[in-house]
Amino acid sequence: MSLTIATWNINSVRLRIELLGQLAQRFQPDVICLQETKCPDDRFPLKDIGKFGYPHVAINGQKGYHGVAVLSKRPFDDVTRQGFCDMGDARHIAVTLGAAAGLSAPLTVHNFYIPAGGDIPDPEQNPKFRHKLAFLDEAIAWEALHPTVPGTRSILVGDLNIAPLDTDVWSHKQLLDVVSHTPVEVERLTRLQATGRWVDVMRRFVPPQEKLYTWWSYRAADWQASNRGRRLDHVWASPDLAPAATGLTVLTEARGWERPSDHVPVLATFDA
């Protein structure tokens, strides 16, 4: 049985509900992980999402900012939400799918929206950047993100707001001092990945020497012509699950949809 998981920073679920419907109708992912939903739980568009074919919804939202959600065609065994840095921000939600979802063994999906970090890459001068580094430190220390026990099946997806590889940005040299690609951020993300022995699923399908982007700034007059992108969105799998990854789609065309998000959906398929 295959399982397709989509991750997408939608940049307001209510504003872009029609685009979400387009993604659901065309690609029919089993699970959709959204970030930056910008919607409190009691205003989440459950009726529309039910019409799209997703009766199972887990939400961690807040008014106007942040917010994550998991939409699923299959039932959840469990839903958890983790807070970071005592900020009260809605930046994480995890769901576990099991026998009720038709899986051979339980599978936990962590959906993250890591802080962007502001514009100045200095924790002393910029509280937002300090928050980002502290958030990453707490994630590194969180045992739930250490899926090293044999047989553990976990996926970590989301807008991690860091482009770690030289080929994850349009210009490594020009972006070394730009938040999202600074050495201190890359070091933290690399440590988080190593602590859980997470496998970068996207780079199993797109070789590390090739350029790969999931985000293009709204500031570009013509995002496609300039193509100054970054890979801020990620799909990681636990060591035992990574070999079961069978396909990847980075839906670049979505950046050109009407009233688009500045991020595009990423879809990964696994033999579950």
Backbone hydrogen bonds, N-H to C=O, Kabsch-Sander energy under -0.5 kcal/mol:
donor,donor_aa,acceptor,acceptor_aa,energy
3,L,270,F,-2.7
5,I,3,L,-0.5
5,I,268,A,-3.0
6,A,31,V,-2.9
7,T,266,V,-2.5
8,W,33,C,-2.4
10,I,8,W,-1.1
10,I,35,Q,-1.5
11,N,35,Q,-0.9
12,S,36,E,-2.4
13,V,37,T,-1.7
14,R,37,T,-0.5
16,R,12,S,-1.6
17,I,14,R,-0.9
20,L,16,R,-2.0
21,G,17,I,-2.0
22,Q,18,E,-1.8
23,L,19,L,-2.3
24,A,20,L,-2.6
25,Q,21,G,-2.7
26,R,22,Q,-2.3
27,F,23,L,-2.3
28,Q,23,L,-0.6
28,Q,24,A,-1.6
30,D,4,T,-1.2
31,V,4,T,-2.0
32,I,71,L,-2.8
33,C,6,A,-3.7
34,L,32,I,-0.6
34,L,69,A,-2.9
35,Q,8,W,-2.0
36,E,67,G,-1.2
37,T,67,G,-1.4
38,K,66,H,-3.0
43,R,40,P,-1.9
44,F,41,D,-1.2
46,L,44,F,-2.5
49,I,45,P,-2.0
50,G,46,L,-2.5
51,K,47,K,-1.9
52,F,48,D,-1.4
53,G,50,G,-1.3
54,Y,49,I,-1.8
56,H,72,S,-1.9
57,V,55,P,-0.6
58,A,70,V,-2.6
60,N,68,V,-2.5
64,G,38,K,-0.5
67,G,90,A,-2.2
68,V,60,N,-2.5
69,A,34,L,-1.9
70,V,58,A,-2.8
71,L,32,I,-2.9
72,S,56,H,-2.7
73,K,30,D,-2.5
77,D,96,T,-3.7
78,D,96,T,-1.1
80,T,94,A,-2.6
87,M,84,F,-1.5
91,R,89,D,-1.2
93,I,111,N,-1.7
94,A,80,T,-3.0
95,V,109,V,-2.0
96,T,78,D,-2.3
97,L,107,L,-3.0
101,A,98,G,-1.2
102,G,99,A,-1.7
103,L,98,G,-2.1
104,S,272,A,-1.4
107,L,97,L,-2.7
108,T,153,R,-2.2
109,V,95,V,-3.2
110,H,108,T,-0.5
110,H,155,I,-3.3
111,N,93,I,-2.9
112,F,110,H,-0.5
112,F,157,V,-2.4
113,Y,91,R,-2.2
114,I,159,D,-2.0
122,D,120,I,-2.0
126,N,122,D,-2.5
130,R,126,N,-2.0
131,H,127,P,-2.5
132,K,128,K,-2.0
133,L,129,F,-2.2
134,A,130,R,-2.2
135,F,131,H,-2.7
136,L,132,K,-2.2
137,D,133,L,-2.2
138,E,134,A,-2.2
139,A,135,F,-2.2
140,I,136,L,-2.5
141,A,137,D,-1.6
142,W,138,E,-1.0
142,W,139,A,-0.5
145,L,142,W,-1.8
146,H,143,E,-1.9
148,T,146,H,-2.3
152,T,149,V,-2.3
154,S,152,T,-0.5
155,I,108,T,-2.6
156,L,236,W,-2.2
157,V,110,H,-3.0
158,G,234,H,-1.4
159,D,112,F,-1.3
160,L,158,G,-1.1
160,L,232,L,-1.7
161,N,232,L,-0.9
163,A,180,S,-3.1
168,D,165,L,-1.7
169,V,166,D,-0.9
170,W,229,G,-1.3
175,L,171,S,-1.5
176,L,172,H,-0.6
176,L,173,K,-0.6
178,V,175,L,-1.9
181,H,178,V,-2.2
186,V,182,T,-2.4
187,E,183,P,-2.6
188,R,184,V,-1.6
189,L,185,E,-2.6
190,T,186,V,-2.6
191,R,187,E,-2.1
192,L,188,R,-2.4
193,Q,189,L,-2.4
194,A,190,T,-2.4
195,T,191,R,-2.6
196,G,192,L,-1.3
197,R,194,A,-0.8
198,W,193,Q,-2.4
199,V,237,A,-2.9
201,V,199,V,-1.2
201,V,235,V,-1.9
202,M,235,V,-0.8
204,R,201,V,-1.4
205,F,201,V,-0.7
205,F,202,M,-1.0
206,V,202,M,-2.1
210,E,207,P,-2.4
212,L,167,T,-1.8
214,T,230,R,-2.7
215,W,230,R,-1.8
216,W,262,D,-2.2
217,S,228,R,-0.5
220,A,217,S,-0.8
226,S,222,D,-2.4
227,N,223,W,-2.3
229,G,227,N,-1.4
230,R,215,W,-1.9
231,R,168,D,-2.4
232,L,230,R,-1.0
234,H,158,G,-2.3
236,W,156,L,-3.1
237,A,199,V,-2.0
238,S,154,S,-2.6
241,L,238,S,-1.1
242,A,238,S,-2.4
244,A,241,L,-2.4
245,A,242,A,-2.0
246,T,269,T,-3.3
247,G,269,T,-1.2
249,T,267,L,-2.7
251,L,249,T,-0.7
251,L,265,P,-2.5
252,T,250,V,-2.3
254,A,251,L,-1.9
255,R,252,T,-1.9
256,G,253,E,-1.8
257,W,254,A,-1.4
263,H,9,N,-0.5
264,V,214,T,-2.0
266,V,7,T,-2.3
267,L,249,T,-3.1
268,A,5,I,-2.6
269,T,247,G,-2.4
270,F,3,L,-2.5
271,D,244,A,-2.3
272,A,1,M,-2.9
272,A,270,F,-0.9
